[in-house]
């Protein structure tokens, strides 16, 4: 009796597995419309070839005008230092410029009070991936303002080309999936009925340096060599294929 139960259980498990596989395949194949729906993701990886450098400057003071003057002086010093380092003025962009109240909580009054003002300026610039030039620029920043905060990120100069290659890989992956499904279902793959795709872009690798004065950057040898990892671009497609019995 025990052996019969095992045989029956194994038989039911096999039937269940076969039913599950057929159900999954049925979800992809629409016999009424004679179509097969497949989704695929294509990727393309490449070494970054440009550097984006963001510089954040601040001026703090109890008086509005003095905070603004302090910030403007820092901005002028940084700009002048970068121009002397060989950059062109058109390479520098202002990403953000603002002045806000500096609030501090007062324990006695149990309220937040204005204790001054914070003026901030975010500058961005783009460079080719050249460690010597990067070191020169960072050194210029540290000499102009040792308290400047900045971070370095890496990107692809021709991002559109990378996206196109990733998309082409996604379409090829979808076609391979459709062919496998047709072979398993004893069908013949036909033409494409409809294509949908979602554009995606992989995270950009970056190395961050906060506070130039930490690195004693007047000696360029103390500035690290940048060896960024590859940037991966991802594109997803959903393709509806026609098929023939």
C-alpha positions in Angstrom: 0.0 0.0 0.0 2.9 2.3 0.9 4.5 1.8 -2.6 1.2 2.5 -4.3 0.9 5.8 -2.4 4.4 6.9 -3.5 3.6 6.0 -7.2 0.4 7.9 -7.1 2.1 10.9 -5.5 4.9 10.9 -8.0 2.4 10.7 -10.8 0.4 13.6 -9.5 3.6 15.7 -9.1 4.6 15.0 -12.7 1.1 16.0 -14.0 1.2 19.1 -11.8 4.6 20.1 -13.2 3.5 19.5 -16.8 0.3 21.5 -16.2 2.4 24.4 -14.7 4.8 24.5 -17.7 1.9 24.4 -20.2 0.1 27.2 -18.3 3.2 29.4 -18.4 3.6 28.8 -22.1 -0.1 29.5 -22.6 0.4 32.9 -21.0 2.9 33.8 -23.7 0.9 32.3 -26.6 -2.4 33.7 -27.7 -3.9 31.1 -30.0 -6.9 33.2 -30.9 -4.8 36.1 -32.1 -2.0 33.8 -33.3 0.6 35.9 -31.4 3.4 35.3 -28.9 4.4 38.0 -26.4 8.0 38.0 -25.1 10.0 40.4 -22.9 13.8 40.8 -23.0 16.5 43.0 -21.6 19.6 44.0 -23.4 22.8 45.5 -21.9 25.8 47.3 -23.2 28.9 48.1 -21.2 31.7 50.6 -22.0 34.5 52.4 -20.2 33.6 56.0 -19.3 35.4 58.7 -21.3 34.3 61.9 -19.7 34.4 63.3 -16.1 31.8 65.5 -14.5 33.0 67.5 -11.6 30.6 69.3 -9.2 31.8 72.0 -6.9 29.7 73.3 -3.9 30.6 76.6 -2.3 29.0 78.3 0.7 29.1 81.6 2.4 27.7 81.9 6.0 27.1 85.0 8.0 24.7 86.7 10.4 24.1 89.4 7.8 22.4 88.7 4.5 24.7 90.9 2.4 27.9 89.6 4.0 26.9 86.0 3.4 26.3 86.8 -0.2 29.6 88.7 -0.6 31.5 85.9 1.0 30.0 83.4 -1.5 30.6 85.6 -4.5 34.3 86.1 -3.5 34.7 82.3 -3.2 33.0 81.8 -6.6 35.3 84.4 -8.3 38.4 82.8 -6.7 37.4 79.3 -7.9 36.6 80.5 -11.4 39.8 82.4 -11.7 41.8 79.4 -10.5 40.1 77.0 -12.9 40.8 79.4 -15.8 44.4 79.6 -14.9 44.5 75.8 -14.8 43.6 75.8 -18.5 39.8 75.5 -18.5 37.6 77.7 -20.7 34.8 79.8 -19.2 32.3 78.0 -21.4 33.2 74.8 -19.6 31.8 76.1 -16.3 28.1 76.0 -15.6 26.0 77.1 -12.6 23.8 74.2 -11.5 22.3 76.0 -8.5 22.6 79.4 -6.8 20.6 80.3 -3.7 20.6 82.0 -0.3 18.5 80.7 2.6 17.9 81.4 6.3 20.2 79.6 8.7 17.8 78.2 11.4 18.8 77.0 14.8 16.6 75.5 17.6 16.4 77.6 20.8 15.9 75.3 23.8 14.7 78.1 26.0 12.0 79.4 23.7 11.5 75.9 22.1 11.4 77.5 18.7 13.6 77.6 15.6 15.1 81.0 15.2 17.0 82.7 12.4 20.7 83.0 13.3 22.0 84.1 9.9 22.1 83.2 6.3 23.6 80.6 4.1 24.5 81.5 0.5 25.4 78.5 -1.8 26.6 78.1 -5.4 26.9 74.8 -7.2 29.3 74.8 -10.2 29.7 71.9 -12.7 32.3 71.3 -15.3 33.1 68.5 -17.8 36.5 67.1 -18.6 37.9 64.3 -20.7 39.0 61.3 -18.7 42.6 62.3 -18.2 44.1 61.8 -14.7 46.7 64.5 -15.2 44.1 67.1 -16.1 41.8 66.0 -13.3 44.6 66.4 -10.8 45.5 69.8 -12.1 41.9 71.0 -11.7 41.4 69.5 -8.2 44.7 71.1 -7.1 43.5 74.4 -8.4 40.2 74.1 -6.5 42.0 73.2 -3.2 44.3 76.2 -3.5 41.4 78.6 -4.2 39.2 77.2 -1.4 40.4 74.4 0.9 36.9 74.0 2.3 35.3 73.6 -1.1 33.2 70.4 -1.3 33.1 68.5 -4.6 32.6 65.2 -6.2 33.8 63.5 -9.3 31.5 61.3 -11.5 32.1 59.5 -14.8 29.9 59.2 -17.9 29.9 58.2 -21.6 30.3 61.0 -24.1 28.1 59.3 -26.6 25.4 57.9 -24.4 22.9 57.6 -27.3 25.1 55.2 -29.1 25.4 53.0 -26.0 21.6 53.1 -25.7 21.1 52.0 -29.3 23.5 49.0 -28.8 21.7 48.0 -25.7 18.3 48.2 -27.5 19.6 46.1 -30.4 20.8 43.5 -27.9 17.3 43.5 -26.3 15.6 42.9 -29.6 18.0 40.0 -30.4 17.3 38.5 -26.9 13.5 38.7 -27.6 13.8 37.0 -30.9 15.8 34.2 -29.4 13.2 33.7 -26.7 10.4 33.7 -29.3 12.2 31.1 -31.4 12.7 28.8 -28.3 9.0 29.1 -27.5 7.9 28.3 -31.0 10.2 25.3 -31.2 8.8 24.0 -27.9 5.2 24.6 -29.0 5.8 23.2 -32.5 5.0 26.6 -34.1 6.6 28.7 -36.8 7.6 32.2 -35.9 6.2 34.9 -38.1 6.6 38.7 -38.3 6.6 41.3 -35.5 3.1 42.5 -34.7 4.0 45.2 -32.1 7.0 46.5 -30.1 7.1 48.3 -26.8 10.3 49.4 -25.0 11.3 51.1 -21.7 14.4 53.2 -21.7 16.7 52.7 -18.8 20.2 53.9 -17.8 22.4 52.2 -15.4 23.8 54.0 -12.4 26.9 56.2 -13.0 29.9 55.1 -11.0 31.6 57.9 -9.1 34.4 58.5 -6.6 33.8 61.3 -4.1 36.2 63.6 -2.4 34.6 65.8 0.4 36.8 68.7 1.6 39.9 69.4 -0.4 41.9 70.3 2.7 41.9 66.7 3.9 44.2 65.6 1.1 46.9 68.3 1.2 46.4 68.7 -2.5 49.0 71.3 -3.1 51.2 68.3 -3.9 49.5 66.6 -6.9 50.9 63.2 -5.8 48.4 63.1 -3.0 45.5 63.3 -5.4 44.2 59.7 -6.2 44.3 58.1 -9.6 40.8 57.6 -10.9 40.1 54.1 -12.3 36.3 54.0 -12.8 34.4 50.8 -13.6 32.4 50.3 -16.8 29.1 52.0 -17.2 26.3 49.6 -18.1 23.3 50.8 -20.2 20.1 48.7 -20.0 17.1 48.7 -22.4 14.0 46.5 -22.1 11.6 45.5 -24.9 8.3 43.7 -25.1 7.6 42.3 -28.6 4.5 40.7 -29.9 5.2 38.2 -32.7 2.8 36.6 -35.1 3.1 32.8 -35.5 1.9 30.1 -37.8 0.5 26.7 -36.8 
